[in-house]
Amino acid sequence: LVNKKFSSSTISKFVKHAKHFLMMAKRKGLVGANPFQHLKAGGEQNESRKRFIEPRTIDRVIEQAPDTQWKLIIALARYGGLRCPSEILALTWADVDWQAGKMTVTSPKTKKQGKPWRLVPLFPEIRPLLEKAFDEADDGTLHVITKYRQKNANLRTQFERILKRAGVEPWVRLFQNLRASRETELADEYPLHVVTAWLGNTERVASKHYLQATDAHFEQAQRAKTGPT
């Protein structure tokens, strides 16, 4: 029954939480033994939840977004690799260095690891929308995204509506797979340590949870010359 309801990665996560919970209870003398101690949790990686979102697909979605700010939210997630909503909503105009072609991304998720911010290039897919949003912003505006900051603004639900308007079937892990798609692209062009510095994760996490083998990789492999000629 459990296998029918949950993926193996989810079951693994539950087992690890149970082991840790009982371990702490044992240390505090609340239980005499940890029945999960010798139970192997397995891996939490679930390849079936990975999706590579092609640029032509996301560009079509961006075209259907209702305004410049929504277009920018999608572009920052897909082409900037920013976490949504935390990093995108935290972005301010003071964080954007137009001359240097960089933006400072504040990251609540990595703050505990001593990395409260990182520098991300103003990629050519992002900059035009960022410039348009700046031109449309009122004088003295602090945040880049102002229209969708309310607590009741469900970006996931709104994004699904935009996908439907674009004729695109929603994929699992809507925003994370946008970020993963960008990291996969960048890893083909730059050293992985550079890519993870821009995306704000580690090489281990990137390899395990983000990087994907795409159709383009297979097509490239078929064109490559290998073996004797």
Backbone bond lengths (Angstrom), bond angles and torsions (degrees), N, CA, C in turn:
res aa  C-N    CA-C-N  psi(-1)  N-CA   C-N-CA  omega(-1)  CA-C   N-CA-C  phi
1 L - - - 1.465 - - 1.527 110.57 -
2 V 1.325 115.63 -42.52 1.461 119.65 -179.72 1.522 110.29 -62.76
3 N 1.321 116.53 -43.12 1.462 120.44 -179.30 1.526 112.26 -62.72
4 K 1.333 116.78 -27.99 1.455 120.43 179.69 1.522 111.31 -76.11
5 K 1.322 116.65 -27.62 1.458 120.28 -175.35 1.529 112.91 -93.93
6 F 1.326 117.08 -32.20 1.454 120.26 -172.76 1.526 111.05 -126.42
7 S 1.325 115.55 149.14 1.460 120.22 174.62 1.520 109.46 -74.28
8 S 1.317 116.36 164.56 1.468 120.44 -179.97 1.522 111.35 -63.65
9 S 1.332 117.48 -33.76 1.462 120.16 179.08 1.523 111.02 -67.36
10 T 1.347 116.97 -37.14 1.469 120.47 178.50 1.521 110.64 -68.99
11 I 1.318 116.66 -41.49 1.464 120.13 177.46 1.523 109.89 -61.78
12 S 1.324 116.98 -41.29 1.457 121.19 178.43 1.521 111.03 -59.49
13 K 1.325 116.17 -42.09 1.464 120.40 179.46 1.528 111.03 -64.42
14 F 1.341 117.39 -41.90 1.464 121.16 177.91 1.521 110.91 -61.01
15 V 1.341 116.34 -43.16 1.467 120.68 -179.00 1.527 110.54 -63.42
16 K 1.315 117.02 -43.36 1.465 120.43 179.46 1.520 111.30 -63.16
17 H 1.324 116.74 -40.55 1.465 119.97 177.70 1.523 110.76 -64.69
18 A 1.331 116.68 -41.46 1.466 120.32 179.55 1.519 111.03 -64.31
19 K 1.336 116.92 -42.82 1.464 120.96 179.04 1.523 110.91 -60.49
20 H 1.333 115.32 -44.48 1.467 119.39 -179.08 1.526 110.96 -67.17
21 F 1.332 116.96 -42.87 1.469 121.41 -179.66 1.531 110.70 -60.03
22 L 1.345 116.68 -47.19 1.467 120.51 -179.33 1.521 111.63 -69.82
23 M 1.323 117.46 -32.02 1.460 120.43 177.15 1.524 110.56 -63.14
24 M 1.340 116.58 -44.54 1.465 120.37 178.82 1.526 110.62 -66.77
25 A 1.333 117.09 -38.11 1.464 120.43 178.18 1.523 111.18 -64.02
26 K 1.328 116.51 -38.00 1.466 120.48 178.43 1.517 111.06 -66.41
27 R 1.339 116.32 -41.67 1.463 120.62 179.38 1.525 111.45 -61.55
28 K 1.329 116.14 -33.82 1.457 120.32 -179.18 1.532 112.35 -87.12
29 G 1.334 116.81 1.22 1.453 120.72 177.97 1.515 114.17 77.61
30 L 1.332 117.10 17.82 1.461 120.05 -178.39 1.528 111.59 -83.89
31 V 1.329 117.26 -25.36 1.463 122.18 176.14 1.518 108.73 -134.31
32 G 1.326 115.29 156.63 1.456 118.93 -178.12 1.515 113.71 -85.68
33 A 1.331 117.09 -24.64 1.458 120.13 -177.92 1.516 109.85 -152.16
34 N 1.317 114.18 159.95 1.458 121.14 177.60 1.528 108.57 -106.17
35 P 1.319 118.54 103.12 1.473 120.44 -176.50 1.521 113.12 -67.44
36 F 1.333 117.88 -13.77 1.462 121.16 180.00 1.524 112.45 -96.13
37 Q 1.322 117.18 0.98 1.462 121.57 -170.89 1.528 113.01 -55.68
38 H 1.304 117.85 -44.05 1.462 121.05 -175.32 1.538 113.12 -99.67
39 L 1.325 116.05 10.55 1.459 120.09 179.38 1.521 109.92 -86.88
40 K 1.321 116.73 123.96 1.447 120.69 179.41 1.526 109.68 -79.61
41 A 1.315 115.17 130.19 1.463 119.93 -175.10 1.523 112.80 -82.47
42 G 1.305 117.46 -28.39 1.464 119.28 -176.68 1.519 111.31 82.55
43 G 1.306 115.79 -176.35 1.460 120.65 -177.71 1.505 113.00 -89.01
44 E 1.337 115.99 154.24 1.459 121.68 -179.49 1.521 112.41 -101.23
45 Q 1.316 116.96 0.35 1.457 120.17 -178.31 1.525 110.51 -76.24
46 N 1.315 116.56 131.54 1.463 121.65 -179.32 1.524 108.45 -127.81
47 E 1.329 115.45 96.40 1.457 120.83 -175.71 1.529 112.37 -63.27
48 S 1.336 115.98 -27.10 1.466 119.20 -176.23 1.533 112.16 -67.77
49 R 1.324 117.77 -16.26 1.463 120.84 -178.81 1.528 112.27 -93.62
50 K 1.322 116.53 0.00 1.456 119.73 178.71 1.529 109.89 -86.91
51 R 1.318 116.04 136.98 1.458 121.87 175.85 1.524 108.70 -138.26
52 F 1.317 116.14 133.51 1.464 119.64 172.84 1.523 107.38 -96.97
53 I 1.313 115.64 118.15 1.461 121.20 -177.30 1.527 108.79 -94.69
54 E 1.317 115.94 109.84 1.456 121.59 -176.04 1.536 111.57 -62.55
55 P 1.333 117.24 146.03 1.469 120.36 177.11 1.528 112.81 -55.03
56 R 1.325 117.72 -41.06 1.467 119.31 -178.52 1.527 111.37 -63.42
57 T 1.336 116.34 -30.71 1.465 120.17 177.78 1.517 110.77 -71.75
58 I 1.317 116.44 -49.02 1.468 119.19 -176.51 1.526 110.91 -70.25
59 D 1.325 118.06 -30.16 1.465 120.00 176.81 1.533 110.44 -65.51
60 R 1.325 116.13 -37.42 1.467 120.06 176.45 1.527 110.31 -65.48
61 V 1.329 115.82 -37.77 1.465 120.11 178.57 1.523 110.36 -67.25
62 I 1.318 116.94 -42.30 1.468 121.06 179.51 1.524 110.19 -59.70
63 E 1.311 117.17 -38.99 1.471 120.78 179.05 1.523 112.07 -60.82
64 Q 1.337 116.89 -30.27 1.463 121.10 -177.58 1.526 112.95 -90.07
65 A 1.312 117.86 -4.33 1.464 120.38 178.64 1.520 110.07 -64.54
66 P 1.335 118.39 145.82 1.470 120.93 -170.30 1.517 115.42 -72.49
67 D 1.307 118.94 -22.35 1.456 120.65 -178.23 1.525 110.30 -156.84
68 T 1.337 115.48 176.51 1.465 120.90 -176.48 1.517 111.81 -61.85
69 Q 1.321 117.52 -39.86 1.457 119.43 -177.39 1.525 111.87 -65.90
70 W 1.332 117.62 -38.86 1.463 118.73 177.34 1.525 110.64 -69.06
71 K 1.313 117.07 -37.95 1.466 120.45 176.08 1.531 109.49 -59.21
72 L 1.322 115.70 -40.71 1.462 120.59 -178.32 1.525 111.37 -70.33
73 I 1.323 117.25 -38.74 1.469 120.19 176.54 1.527 110.05 -56.21
74 I 1.324 116.01 -47.05 1.468 120.57 -178.55 1.524 110.59 -65.76
75 A 1.334 116.24 -42.73 1.462 120.19 -179.16 1.521 111.89 -66.21
76 L 1.327 117.18 -39.52 1.467 120.33 179.01 1.524 111.03 -64.95
77 A 1.333 116.39 -35.62 1.468 120.15 179.01 1.524 111.12 -73.19
78 R 1.339 116.96 -45.41 1.472 120.39 -174.69 1.523 112.92 -83.34
79 Y 1.327 118.07 -42.53 1.460 120.00 -174.52 1.525 113.41 -102.45
80 G 1.337 117.17 -16.27 1.458 119.91 175.96 1.516 112.71 -102.23
81 G 1.350 115.73 -17.72 1.454 120.02 -179.88 1.518 113.27 71.78
82 L 1.341 117.58 21.86 1.459 120.25 -179.90 1.523 110.48 -78.70
83 R 1.322 115.94 146.15 1.461 121.18 175.70 1.528 108.63 -72.79
84 C 1.321 114.68 137.34 1.458 120.72 -179.31 1.531 109.66 -119.69
85 P 1.340 117.61 128.38 1.470 126.41 12.37 1.529 115.30 -96.93
86 S 1.337 118.75 -13.49 1.471 121.59 -166.33 1.524 113.38 -55.26
87 E 1.327 118.33 -53.96 1.463 120.24 -174.69 1.523 112.24 -75.74
88 I 1.308 116.71 -34.50 1.471 119.66 -178.92 1.522 111.09 -68.95
89 L 1.327 117.13 -43.59 1.465 120.11 -179.31 1.526 112.11 -72.79
90 A 1.332 117.90 -20.75 1.468 121.09 179.39 1.528 111.99 -82.40
91 L 1.327 117.72 -13.93 1.466 121.49 -175.77 1.529 111.10 -67.95
92 T 1.333 115.93 128.73 1.463 121.52 177.55 1.519 109.75 -114.94
93 W 1.325 115.59 164.91 1.463 119.21 178.90 1.518 110.86 -67.82
94 A 1.318 117.70 -26.86 1.466 120.37 176.51 1.529 111.64 -67.63
95 D 1.334 116.18 -20.35 1.467 120.56 179.15 1.523 112.65 -78.41
96 V 1.318 117.08 -13.60 1.467 121.37 -175.40 1.523 110.38 -94.74
97 D 1.323 116.61 116.39 1.464 122.62 177.43 1.525 107.50 -102.84
98 W 1.327 115.13 93.70 1.460 120.15 -175.11 1.525 111.76 -62.35
99 Q 1.322 116.33 -42.17 1.459 120.43 -175.57 1.525 111.99 -67.11
100 A 1.334 116.59 -42.05 1.461 120.81 -179.18 1.526 112.24 -81.18
101 G 1.348 116.56 -14.55 1.457 119.75 -179.38 1.520 112.98 71.55
102 K 1.340 116.09 35.70 1.458 121.06 -178.81 1.520 110.06 -136.15
103 M 1.318 115.90 159.29 1.459 120.19 170.13 1.526 109.00 -134.47
104 T 1.321 115.21 144.75 1.456 121.56 177.79 1.517 108.58 -91.01
105 V 1.318 116.43 119.81 1.464 121.94 -177.81 1.515 109.22 -104.75
106 T 1.324 116.14 116.58 1.456 121.67 176.44 1.524 109.06 -80.39
107 S 1.340 115.51 130.36 1.460 119.56 -174.15 1.527 111.74 -125.98
108 P 1.332 117.44 100.10 1.471 119.74 177.10 1.527 112.44 -59.94
109 K 1.331 117.58 -31.26 1.466 121.07 -175.91 1.512 112.01 -67.49
110 T 1.336 118.35 -36.82 1.462 120.58 -177.48 1.529 113.12 -98.81
111 K 1.320 116.53 3.87 1.466 119.95 -179.99 1.525 111.35 -61.61
112 K 1.334 116.88 -38.12 1.467 120.83 -179.38 1.526 111.99 -65.24
113 Q 1.330 116.57 -25.14 1.465 120.35 178.12 1.529 112.05 -88.33
114 G 1.330 116.37 11.73 1.452 120.45 179.30 1.513 113.90 80.03
115 K 1.341 117.17 17.59 1.456 121.53 179.54 1.526 109.26 -126.82
116 P 1.336 117.28 75.08 1.472 120.33 -175.16 1.524 113.63 -73.93
117 W 1.320 117.89 -12.08 1.460 120.40 -179.69 1.526 109.82 -154.51
118 R 1.336 115.39 164.66 1.457 121.44 175.67 1.523 108.76 -149.92
119 L 1.307 116.57 163.99 1.457 122.28 178.11 1.525 109.59 -101.66
120 V 1.321 115.36 133.09 1.466 121.78 -179.41 1.527 108.33 -126.44
121 P 1.327 118.29 134.78 1.466 119.61 178.25 1.525 111.97 -63.60
122 L 1.314 115.78 152.44 1.459 120.42 170.38 1.528 106.76 -83.90
123 F 1.310 115.01 82.73 1.458 120.61 -177.40 1.532 110.32 -58.30
124 P 1.320 117.89 149.64 1.473 120.71 -178.09 1.526 113.74 -60.72
125 E 1.330 117.97 -22.68 1.462 120.17 176.76 1.534 111.88 -75.23
126 I 1.340 116.00 -18.63 1.464 121.52 -176.07 1.529 112.45 -99.11
127 R 1.311 115.55 -42.73 1.463 120.59 -167.91 1.535 114.71 -54.95
128 P 1.330 120.20 -45.62 1.475 118.61 -179.48 1.528 112.90 -59.68
129 L 1.325 117.51 -40.93 1.469 120.18 178.80 1.522 110.89 -69.31
130 L 1.325 116.05 -35.79 1.468 119.97 178.16 1.525 110.04 -65.61
131 E 1.318 116.54 -41.02 1.467 120.59 178.17 1.524 111.04 -65.23
132 K 1.318 116.76 -40.47 1.470 120.35 179.34 1.524 110.56 -65.41
133 A 1.342 116.78 -42.06 1.464 120.23 178.20 1.524 110.92 -63.60
134 F 1.330 117.14 -36.07 1.469 121.25 178.43 1.524 110.35 -66.44
135 D 1.328 116.60 -42.22 1.466 120.44 179.21 1.534 111.27 -63.79
136 E 1.325 116.62 -32.34 1.465 120.85 -178.33 1.526 113.04 -84.98
137 A 1.335 117.46 -14.36 1.467 121.15 -176.36 1.527 111.28 -72.80
138 D 1.315 115.69 144.35 1.466 120.39 174.89 1.524 110.00 -69.51
139 D 1.326 116.94 153.36 1.468 121.67 177.40 1.531 109.91 -58.98
140 G 1.308 115.46 134.94 1.463 120.21 177.88 1.513 114.87 83.53
141 T 1.328 117.45 3.50 1.466 120.49 178.89 1.521 109.93 -64.19
142 L 1.318 116.46 134.19 1.463 121.30 -177.75 1.523 112.19 -84.89
143 H 1.324 116.18 -58.91 1.459 120.58 -172.97 1.532 111.93 -89.26
144 V 1.305 115.26 148.68 1.468 121.04 177.61 1.526 110.09 -66.19
145 I 1.333 116.53 -45.65 1.464 121.65 178.09 1.525 108.12 -101.28
146 T 1.319 116.63 116.08 1.464 121.03 -176.49 1.530 113.20 -115.16
147 K 1.330 117.44 -26.18 1.471 120.86 -170.63 1.523 113.74 -81.75
148 Y 1.316 117.41 -18.27 1.471 119.30 -172.48 1.528 111.38 -125.72
149 R 1.331 115.85 42.29 1.453 121.16 -177.20 1.526 113.29 -100.11
150 Q 1.319 117.18 -7.36 1.457 119.66 -177.19 1.538 110.33 -64.86
151 K 1.325 115.39 149.38 1.457 120.03 -178.54 1.525 112.11 -63.07
152 N 1.327 115.96 -27.26 1.470 119.07 -179.56 1.527 112.49 -91.19
153 A 1.347 116.75 7.75 1.466 120.67 178.29 1.530 108.48 -83.76
154 N 1.303 115.67 99.74 1.458 121.29 -179.36 1.532 109.03 -85.93
155 L 1.325 115.67 96.43 1.461 119.72 -175.99 1.526 111.68 -64.76
156 R 1.318 117.16 -33.50 1.459 119.62 -179.76 1.531 111.06 -62.78
157 T 1.334 116.03 -47.14 1.462 120.25 -179.58 1.524 110.72 -64.21
158 Q 1.316 116.67 -42.43 1.461 120.23 179.17 1.530 111.02 -65.14
159 F 1.320 115.97 -38.58 1.461 119.55 179.19 1.530 110.70 -65.16
160 E 1.303 117.07 -38.58 1.466 120.48 177.37 1.531 110.82 -61.63
161 R 1.343 117.03 -36.90 1.468 120.41 176.97 1.530 110.61 -64.80
162 I 1.318 116.46 -40.14 1.466 120.43 179.20 1.530 110.24 -65.54
163 L 1.328 116.44 -40.88 1.462 120.67 177.16 1.526 110.96 -59.92
164 K 1.327 115.77 -43.63 1.465 120.56 179.60 1.520 110.08 -61.98
165 R 1.331 116.73 -41.89 1.463 121.24 179.39 1.526 111.10 -62.88
166 A 1.350 115.61 -32.29 1.462 120.72 -179.53 1.527 112.24 -85.51
167 G 1.345 116.20 -3.94 1.446 119.88 -179.08 1.510 113.26 73.85
168 V 1.326 116.15 29.77 1.470 122.14 -178.36 1.524 109.54 -112.62
169 E 1.323 116.81 129.62 1.459 121.62 178.73 1.526 109.45 -72.05
170 P 1.345 118.43 128.32 1.476 120.41 178.85 1.525 110.83 -59.61
171 W 1.310 115.82 143.36 1.453 122.06 178.07 1.526 109.15 -107.22
172 V 1.315 117.05 165.95 1.462 120.77 178.53 1.526 109.28 -69.37
173 R 1.314 116.07 155.42 1.468 122.21 179.25 1.530 110.09 46.57
174 L 1.307 114.99 66.45 1.463 122.08 -169.87 1.527 114.10 -48.39
175 F 1.329 116.94 -55.95 1.460 119.53 -174.45 1.524 112.32 -84.49
176 Q 1.322 117.79 -34.23 1.459 119.33 -178.91 1.523 111.37 -65.37
177 N 1.328 117.65 -36.17 1.455 119.19 178.59 1.528 112.41 -72.25
178 L 1.319 117.95 -23.19 1.461 119.73 171.23 1.524 109.53 -66.40
179 R 1.303 115.49 -46.23 1.472 121.98 178.56 1.530 110.95 -62.92
180 A 1.335 116.40 -43.19 1.463 120.52 179.97 1.521 111.13 -65.50
181 S 1.317 117.04 -36.63 1.461 120.87 178.91 1.523 110.72 -62.96
182 R 1.322 116.10 -41.21 1.468 119.37 179.20 1.525 110.95 -66.81
183 E 1.325 116.93 -40.60 1.460 119.12 -179.40 1.528 110.31 -65.16
184 T 1.321 116.73 -37.30 1.460 120.75 177.14 1.524 110.95 -62.06
185 E 1.318 117.21 -44.52 1.465 121.61 178.01 1.522 111.57 -61.31
186 L 1.316 115.68 -49.40 1.459 120.18 -176.19 1.519 111.82 -64.53
187 A 1.334 116.73 -34.01 1.467 120.85 -179.69 1.524 111.60 -65.48
188 D 1.329 117.31 -20.45 1.466 120.98 175.88 1.525 111.80 -77.97
189 E 1.336 117.25 -17.89 1.464 120.85 -174.02 1.522 113.87 -112.40
190 Y 1.337 117.20 -27.63 1.454 120.87 -173.93 1.524 110.90 -128.63
191 P 1.344 117.63 158.69 1.466 120.04 174.81 1.530 110.39 -58.51
192 L 1.330 116.04 146.15 1.460 119.61 -173.79 1.525 111.86 -62.97
193 H 1.324 118.07 -33.27 1.468 118.95 -179.82 1.530 111.08 -66.31
194 V 1.324 117.15 -28.67 1.462 120.87 176.39 1.524 109.92 -73.38
195 V 1.322 115.86 -44.29 1.463 121.18 -179.27 1.524 111.21 -61.48
196 T 1.328 117.46 -45.13 1.466 119.79 -179.17 1.525 111.51 -68.94
197 A 1.320 117.41 -28.54 1.472 119.56 174.59 1.522 110.21 -66.20
198 W 1.326 117.10 -38.10 1.465 121.41 178.23 1.523 111.91 -72.85
199 L 1.334 117.56 -37.98 1.466 121.43 -175.44 1.528 113.07 -88.05
200 G 1.330 117.24 -18.76 1.453 119.54 175.70 1.518 114.61 81.89
201 N 1.344 116.95 33.09 1.458 119.61 170.95 1.522 108.60 -134.23
202 T 1.319 117.84 -173.33 1.453 121.25 -179.46 1.525 110.33 -102.39
203 E 1.314 116.01 163.72 1.459 119.82 178.87 1.528 110.58 -61.86
204 R 1.331 116.84 -36.06 1.462 120.52 179.18 1.523 111.02 -65.11
205 V 1.326 116.86 -47.08 1.462 121.14 179.25 1.520 110.66 -64.89
206 A 1.326 116.47 -41.49 1.462 119.82 179.75 1.523 111.01 -60.54
207 S 1.324 116.41 -46.46 1.460 120.59 -177.77 1.525 111.73 -66.18
208 K 1.321 116.33 -36.15 1.461 120.28 -174.85 1.520 113.05 -82.59
209 H 1.334 117.11 -39.04 1.463 119.79 -169.57 1.529 115.17 -116.77
210 Y 1.325 118.64 -14.81 1.460 119.65 -171.98 1.525 114.12 -116.50
211 L 1.316 117.17 -50.41 1.466 120.22 -172.38 1.519 111.24 -68.25
212 Q 1.334 115.13 139.70 1.456 120.81 -174.88 1.524 111.20 -133.61
213 A 1.322 115.65 153.99 1.458 121.51 169.98 1.528 107.22 -89.30
214 T 1.322 116.41 119.35 1.456 121.39 -174.73 1.530 111.30 -102.80
215 D 1.321 115.58 170.08 1.461 120.61 175.85 1.528 110.55 -60.35
216 A 1.329 115.96 -35.33 1.464 120.02 179.67 1.526 111.08 -63.51
217 H 1.323 117.04 -35.38 1.461 120.35 177.89 1.532 110.20 -64.02
218 F 1.324 116.85 -43.77 1.457 120.58 -179.91 1.528 110.77 -66.00
219 E 1.326 116.43 -39.59 1.460 120.24 178.47 1.524 110.84 -64.76
220 Q 1.323 116.13 -40.49 1.459 120.78 178.19 1.523 110.85 -63.82
221 A 1.336 116.12 -40.63 1.461 120.28 179.88 1.525 111.72 -64.18
222 Q 1.330 116.85 -35.28 1.459 120.19 179.99 1.524 111.86 -70.86
223 R 1.328 116.35 -27.46 1.480 120.09 178.58 1.521 112.52 -83.43
224 A 1.354 115.72 -19.53 1.465 119.44 -175.75 1.520 110.78 -69.70
225 K 1.308 115.15 144.05 1.451 121.45 177.39 1.530 109.40 -89.79
226 T 1.309 116.82 118.78 1.458 121.14 179.63 1.506 109.36 -130.00
227 G 1.318 116.64 156.00 1.444 121.43 177.26 1.510 112.62 75.08
228 P 1.335 117.51 -171.53 1.467 121.21 -177.11 1.525 112.38 -67.96
229 T 1.289 117.71 146.91 1.464 123.26 178.81 1.513 110.38 -112.04
